[in-house]
Amino acid sequence: MEDNHMEENEQKLEKEVAPALIAVHPNQLSVTVSIGSDLRVFNLHDGSGAKLLDENGGHKDSIRAIRYSKSGRFFVSAGDDKLVKFWDTNSWHCFCSVVSEKRVTSLAISNDEMFVCFADKFGMVYVVDIRDYNYENQGSVNKKAVPILSHYCSIITRLEFSPDGKYIVTADRDFKIRVTVFPKEPVNGAHEIQSFCLGHTEFVSCIAFVSSQDCAQGLLVSGSGDSTVRLWDYASDTLLDTCDVGAKAGLLNSNQGQEEMVPAVTDLCAASDGSLVAVAIQSLPGIMLLSCNLSARTLSIAKVVAVKGETFIPTSIGASFSIPLLWMVMGASSLHNTDSTLLARVRVISGFGSNQSEPVSHETSVLEDTEIPGGEPLLQELQGKLSIGEEAFSTAAEAVKTAMRNLLIKKNYSAERREVRKKGRNDKKNQSPA
């Protein structure tokens, strides 16, 4: 009885809180925020919220991954309800739903928009072939996903396609980054491993590519629970540079002999010109900007852009390809209004990714709410409420931090506890007796 109770508590901790996420259309035609099972879209072209059309009623549990395709013609969302949904961004009609065997943790869309890959909590990566489907059609279709690769029983935290489309990169909670050759026919499996980028000492929470016209293949940056951001030549598994962002931000705390609390990097976003990398860090009320020199293959701290006047610790960040704005959101699936509306907070930083002819410190600033594209209507649509209490967001920040560590930091179990957990696994319970 006690073991069952412990198991229930562990599962509750992992599922309890999901961070708010943000994604920006490549040409900044729309901005999407997900919080809990809510998917909120604001159309900047006509200045209004988009109405999502889904015959199956949308997501039923927390959304864990959202992504626009490279052209912005379609959008994909996935999460704890084991559903991967495809949306046409002209009509915001859900034209395809794919069922995953396990909860989805991350997704990526190939640069040619022919394939969508997603990862589940058990470390499997699947591919959906959408070459033969006209996603502007108002009908809907159910497609099947095909497994193509796996990390051995390790939660995959992030998927990304390389800028040239040759590789798919997967990061996991066991400190690994795997670079796999993405084949012409991935439905037959992706079996050729190019490299492993090894060096982090805690879970890898996020990855992103930095590239420019002079460096089309680009380099890889990764963030981790070890409070570092690392720069890689991913094709040759070479570690080029390391930034200890937690120490530089002054966030490392020592509790009188107790274990040092290291703030995790929660998200990364690279500017379209490859000059800057924005870093979201637990406990940092704002964003750290790293300057990336692709020629010298170095990372350096450019500045910390602080959000003043409120506790704003981003849970997700994003940017478009064409406009030098960094969009940030803070929120958690546990943060409710009195009418049960899920609450989020959106902020924007200007000067992200413009040609850096002047020092970065003179070009970046946090926009006031009245200066944000879309203004008050956008905030009303994406946040759920314009005025949100300070205490609520402080609570949300701690809840997200706890949930992330419970999910991604590996737990040490005795042999007896491992056997109990095996017996309680859902896939074992659902098996019919032989």
Order of alpha helices (4+ residues) and beta strands (2+ residues): alpha-beta-beta-beta-beta-beta-beta-beta-beta-beta-beta-beta-beta-beta-beta-beta-beta-beta-beta-beta-beta-beta-alpha-beta-beta-beta-beta-beta-beta-beta-beta-alpha-alpha-alpha-alpha
